[in-house]
Amino acid sequence: DEQATYFAQGYREKRKDSSTVLILNLLGFVFLAGVHRFYLGQTAMGIVYLFTLGFCYVGTLIDIFTHKGMVETYNLAKATETAMFVKSSFKDSAS
């Protein structure tokens, strides 16, 4: 029970919302392309999008349709990372 509470708390802090990513992606058409990539921790792609205007807006347009998958991948990685951290924390405290 305590592990689940720690996991939920840690994951809630790290997860990203697909609506936020979509809004940041749409801002790429009028402000800075690639901001959504930086938000998802994809720094290299964010820099590439920034300097190429989101691959001349084609990449930005594609990301509108694929943003949910990107967020799911990010959130899954953060859930796994959080679970491993909680598991190791409780294993160390049990010893």
C-alpha positions in Angstrom: 0.0 0.0 0.0 2.8 2.4 0.9 4.7 1.5 -2.3 1.6 2.3 -4.4 1.2 5.7 -2.6 4.9 6.6 -3.3 4.6 5.4 -6.9 1.4 7.5 -7.5 2.9 10.5 -6.0 6.2 10.3 -7.9 4.5 9.4 -11.2 1.9 12.2 -10.9 4.8 14.7 -10.6 6.6 13.4 -13.7 3.9 12.6 -16.2 2.9 14.9 -19.0 -0.5 15.8 -20.4 -1.2 15.3 -24.1 -3.3 18.5 -24.2 -0.3 20.6 -23.1 1.9 18.9 -25.7 -0.7 19.7 -28.4 -0.9 23.3 -27.4 2.9 23.6 -27.4 3.1 21.9 -30.7 0.5 24.4 -32.2 2.6 27.3 -30.8 5.3 25.9 -33.1 3.5 27.4 -36.1 3.5 30.9 -34.8 6.2 31.1 -32.1 9.0 28.6 -31.6 8.9 25.2 -33.3 10.1 22.3 -31.2 9.0 23.6 -27.8 6.9 20.5 -27.3 10.0 18.3 -28.0 11.9 20.2 -25.2 8.9 19.7 -22.9 9.0 15.9 -23.5 12.8 15.8 -22.8 13.8 15.3 -26.4 16.4 18.1 -26.4 18.2 17.0 -29.6 15.0 16.9 -31.6 13.9 20.2 -30.0 17.1 21.9 -31.3 16.7 20.4 -34.8 13.0 21.6 -34.9 14.1 25.0 -33.6 16.7 25.6 -36.3 14.7 24.0 -39.2 11.3 25.5 -38.3 10.0 22.1 -37.5 11.4 20.7 -40.7 9.7 23.5 -42.6 6.6 22.9 -40.5 6.1 19.4 -42.0 7.4 17.7 -38.8 5.3 20.1 -36.7 2.2 19.1 -38.7 3.0 15.4 -38.3 3.5 15.8 -34.6 -0.1 17.2 -34.3 -1.3 13.7 -35.3 1.3 11.8 -33.3 1.5 13.8 -30.1 -0.6 11.3 -28.1 1.8 8.5 -28.9 4.8 10.6 -28.0 3.2 11.5 -24.6 2.3 7.8 -24.0 5.9 6.7 -24.7 7.2 9.5 -22.4 4.7 8.6 -19.6 5.4 4.9 -19.9 9.2 5.6 -19.5 8.5 7.8 -16.4 6.2 5.2 -14.9 8.8 2.5 -15.3 11.5 4.8 -13.9 9.4 5.7 -10.9 8.4 2.0 -10.3 12.1 1.0 -10.3 13.0 3.8 -7.9 10.2 2.9 -5.5 11.0 -0.8 -5.7 14.7 -0.2 -5.0 13.9 2.3 -2.2 11.7 -0.3 -0.4 14.2 -3.1 -1.1 17.0 -1.0 0.6 14.9 -0.1 3.6 13.9 -3.8 4.1 17.5 -4.9 4.4 
